[in-house]
């Protein structure tokens, strides 16, 4: 997932003509400040969404790129399946998704990575289960699909920073 915020620098430069170097320093500082604010807001957003630890916030990259006349802030979440938490949606199994049963040693481990051999059987209610060969205890249950709610608001975090860019630029201008 990648989100980009572009700034129309020529419009700003025209309004501030004659202040060249000061403007260049201020706009660069403002873009870096805005990127830092977006990273902070997105990190808080991810952290407050549930069991998303430092692996997720470390995978979120926010940076400024481009030349002065074409600067942009990019936000990228470097976890391939992370987009589902930004948009929400369904994840379907083929034929099943195997979800670990809470309170078992399978929690936090995908069925394919479980350290023991597994075998399948149906429970009395008809739910497909995977059992461990060594202890004969159920470790996973099968479901055809799960619905993931929208948990992250990264686009909104970046747009909030964009909406307040004038104040960020004013602060950078005062410091330059």
C-alpha distance (Angstrom), angle and dihedral (degrees) to the residues before:
residue distance angle dihedral
X1 . . .
X2 3.80 . .
X3 3.80 128.3 .
X4 3.81 121.5 -171.1
X5 3.80 131.6 -163.6
X6 3.82 115.9 -166.0
X7 3.77 125.4 -163.6
X8 3.81 122.9 -148.0
X9 3.81 94.9 -133.7
X10 3.85 97.5 171.9
X11 3.82 89.1 60.8
X12 3.80 90.2 53.6
X13 3.81 92.7 43.6
X14 3.81 91.9 53.2
X15 3.79 91.5 52.6
X16 3.81 90.9 50.1
X17 3.83 99.2 39.3
X18 3.79 114.7 162.2
X19 3.78 95.8 30.2
X20 3.84 93.5 86.8
X21 3.79 108.4 151.3
X22 3.78 94.5 33.2
X23 3.79 90.5 50.6
X24 3.82 92.4 47.7
X25 3.81 91.2 52.4
X26 3.80 93.1 44.2
X27 3.79 95.8 48.3
X28 3.81 91.9 47.4
X29 3.79 91.2 48.2
X30 3.82 91.5 45.8
X31 3.80 92.3 51.2
X32 3.82 90.8 49.7
X33 3.82 90.8 46.9
X34 3.82 90.6 49.0
X35 3.81 91.3 49.5
X36 3.79 90.0 50.5
X37 3.81 90.9 49.0
X38 3.82 91.0 49.0
X39 3.82 91.4 49.9
X40 3.80 91.4 49.2
X41 3.83 93.1 48.3
X42 3.81 92.8 45.8
X43 3.82 92.5 47.3
X44 3.81 89.7 52.7
X45 3.80 90.0 46.6
X46 3.81 92.7 52.3
X47 3.81 93.6 43.4
X48 3.80 92.5 51.2
X49 3.83 93.2 49.0
X50 3.81 95.5 80.7
X51 3.79 132.1 -93.9
X52 3.79 96.1 7.3
X53 3.78 109.2 126.1
X54 3.77 136.8 177.0
X55 3.81 91.7 -57.5
X56 3.80 87.4 69.9
X57 3.81 98.5 41.3
X58 3.82 90.2 45.2
X59 3.83 88.9 52.5
X60 3.81 90.6 54.7
X61 3.80 109.4 92.5
X62 3.79 123.1 -171.6
X63 3.76 120.4 -179.5
X64 3.78 146.4 155.1
X65 3.79 119.3 -120.2
X66 3.77 140.8 165.8
X67 3.76 133.9 55.9
X68 3.78 123.3 -61.4
X69 3.82 91.6 -92.0
X70 3.79 93.4 49.3
X71 3.79 108.8 31.1
X72 3.78 121.8 159.9
X73 3.77 139.3 177.7
X74 3.79 114.5 -135.4
X75 3.78 126.0 -164.7
X76 3.79 117.1 -165.0
X77 3.79 128.4 178.0
X78 3.78 105.2 -153.5
X79 3.79 97.3 -156.3
X80 3.79 108.8 99.4
X81 3.78 97.9 -141.9
X82 3.83 94.2 38.0
X83 3.80 93.2 100.9
X84 3.83 91.1 76.6
X85 3.81 88.9 67.9
X86 3.82 90.7 53.5
X87 3.79 95.3 48.4
X88 3.79 105.6 22.1
X89 3.78 120.5 -140.2
X90 3.78 146.7 133.7
X91 3.79 127.8 -53.8
X92 3.80 113.6 -160.3
X93 3.78 128.1 -156.8
X94 3.77 126.8 -134.2
X95 3.02 91.3 -113.4
X96 3.83 93.9 -34.7
X97 3.75 140.2 7.6
X98 3.78 107.6 -136.8
X99 3.80 109.9 -140.7
X100 3.80 120.6 -170.4
X101 3.78 116.4 -114.6
X102 3.80 111.4 -117.5
X103 3.78 115.8 -112.6
X104 3.80 93.2 31.2
X105 3.78 130.4 105.1
X106 3.82 86.5 -109.3
X107 3.81 92.9 73.2
X108 3.79 110.1 119.6
X109 3.81 93.0 13.6
X110 3.79 126.2 101.2
X111 3.81 114.2 -128.1
X112 3.82 91.1 -115.6
X113 3.82 89.2 57.3
X114 3.81 97.6 45.0
X115 3.85 107.4 127.0
X116 3.82 95.7 -132.5
X117 3.79 131.4 57.0
X118 3.79 114.4 -93.0
X119 3.79 132.1 -150.9
X120 3.78 129.0 -166.7
X121 3.79 131.8 -126.3
X122 3.78 136.5 152.2
X123 3.76 123.1 -107.9
X124 3.81 121.3 -127.6
X125 3.81 87.6 -93.9
X126 3.81 91.5 53.7
X127 3.82 96.1 -106.4
X128 3.82 111.2 143.9
X129 3.80 112.2 -120.7
X130 3.80 136.4 -174.0
X131 3.80 115.6 -141.0
X132 3.79 129.9 -163.2
X133 3.82 113.9 -112.2
X134 3.80 93.4 -141.8
X135 3.82 101.8 50.4
X136 3.84 99.5 17.0
X137 3.83 89.6 -133.5
X138 3.81 123.5 137.9
X139 3.82 112.9 -103.7
X140 3.83 105.2 167.8
X141 3.77 138.6 25.4
X142 3.78 124.3 -150.6
X143 3.78 125.5 -129.4
X144 3.79 130.5 174.9
X145 3.81 94.2 -133.1
X146 3.78 144.2 -12.3
X147 3.77 128.0 -148.6
X148 3.79 114.5 -135.6
X149 3.81 114.8 -157.7
X150 3.79 121.6 -139.9
X151 3.80 102.3 -87.6
X152 3.81 103.7 162.9
X153 3.79 126.9 59.8
X154 3.81 99.4 -169.3
X155 3.80 95.4 140.8
X156 3.80 89.9 51.7
X157 3.82 90.3 47.7
X158 3.81 90.7 55.4
X159 3.80 93.4 43.4
X160 3.81 89.9 51.4
X161 3.79 89.8 55.9
X162 3.81 89.4 47.2
X163 3.82 91.0 51.5
X164 3.80 89.3 54.8
X165 3.79 96.7 41.7
X166 3.80 93.1 112.2
X167 3.81 90.9 61.5
X168 3.81 90.4 46.3
X169 3.81 90.7 50.5
X170 3.82 91.4 47.1
X171 3.81 89.8 53.9
X172 3.82 91.0 48.6
X173 3.81 90.3 46.7
X174 3.81 91.0 53.7
X175 3.79 90.4 51.2
X176 3.83 94.7 48.7
